């Protein structure tokens, strides 16, 4: 069983919450979200927000918080083979209720279909907030180009 080892990024001014499924091996090792260099999350987000792509964890945190964005994952713990979302079994959810209660968050976006399906099954019954599923920024989602992702992700603004 793998445990989620990255605390959520949020503050009382967060207006939207972006949820991934579960951190990749690279992210778990770096102890921060979307650490694999092939994941396009930070390039997409900075383009949508018209900001310089962040490089350090502190720059990434600042990009999120200065734009009212909270970031976490649906899963608290699960069985997973490497970083493969398709191998996830016995998933237990993170408790996002504190973020919802203590911030201005009213909209939830999921990064990819796995995060969306897990959110619907594990978290939506508690929150009753319908998420908006965005195409995954993972390099494994080769069907969608960087420009296609940026276009689809503009909805967060």
Secondary structure as the mmCIF struct_conf table of DSSP 4:
data_model
#
loop_
_struct_conf.conf_type_id
_struct_conf.id
_struct_conf.beg_label_comp_id
_struct_conf.beg_label_asym_id
_struct_conf.beg_label_seq_id
_struct_conf.end_label_comp_id
_struct_conf.end_label_asym_id
_struct_conf.end_label_seq_id
STRN STRN1 UNK A 2 UNK A 3
HELX_LH_PP_P HELX_LH_PP_P1 UNK A 4 UNK A 4
HELX_LH_PP_P HELX_LH_PP_P2 UNK A 7 UNK A 8
STRN STRN2 UNK A 9 UNK A 9
TURN_TY1_P TURN_TY1_P1 UNK A 12 UNK A 13
STRN STRN3 UNK A 16 UNK A 20
BEND BEND1 UNK A 21 UNK A 22
HELX_RH_AL_P HELX_RH_AL_P1 UNK A 25 UNK A 30
TURN_TY1_P TURN_TY1_P2 UNK A 31 UNK A 31
BEND BEND2 UNK A 32 UNK A 32
TURN_TY1_P TURN_TY1_P3 UNK A 33 UNK A 34
BEND BEND3 UNK A 36 UNK A 36
TURN_TY1_P TURN_TY1_P4 UNK A 37 UNK A 38
HELX_RH_AL_P HELX_RH_AL_P2 UNK A 41 UNK A 48
TURN_TY1_P TURN_TY1_P5 UNK A 49 UNK A 50
HELX_LH_PP_P HELX_LH_PP_P3 UNK A 52 UNK A 54
BEND BEND4 UNK A 56 UNK A 56
HELX_RH_AL_P HELX_RH_AL_P3 UNK A 57 UNK A 66
TURN_TY1_P TURN_TY1_P6 UNK A 67 UNK A 68
STRN STRN4 UNK A 69 UNK A 73
BEND BEND5 UNK A 74 UNK A 74
STRN STRN5 UNK A 75 UNK A 79
BEND BEND6 UNK A 81 UNK A 81
TURN_TY1_P TURN_TY1_P7 UNK A 82 UNK A 83
HELX_RH_3T_P HELX_RH_3T_P1 UNK A 85 UNK A 87
STRN STRN6 UNK A 89 UNK A 93
HELX_RH_AL_P HELX_RH_AL_P4 UNK A 97 UNK A 102
BEND BEND7 UNK A 103 UNK A 103
STRN STRN7 UNK A 107 UNK A 111
BEND BEND8 UNK A 112 UNK A 112
HELX_RH_AL_P HELX_RH_AL_P5 UNK A 113 UNK A 122
TURN_TY1_P TURN_TY1_P8 UNK A 123 UNK A 123
HELX_RH_AL_P HELX_RH_AL_P6 UNK A 124 UNK A 127
HELX_LH_PP_P HELX_LH_PP_P4 UNK A 129 UNK A 130
STRN STRN8 UNK A 131 UNK A 134
BEND BEND9 UNK A 138 UNK A 138
TURN_TY1_P TURN_TY1_P9 UNK A 139 UNK A 140
TURN_TY1_P TURN_TY1_P10 UNK A 142 UNK A 143
BEND BEND10 UNK A 144 UNK A 144
HELX_RH_AL_P HELX_RH_AL_P7 UNK A 146 UNK A 153
HELX_RH_3T_P HELX_RH_3T_P2 UNK A 154 UNK A 156
#
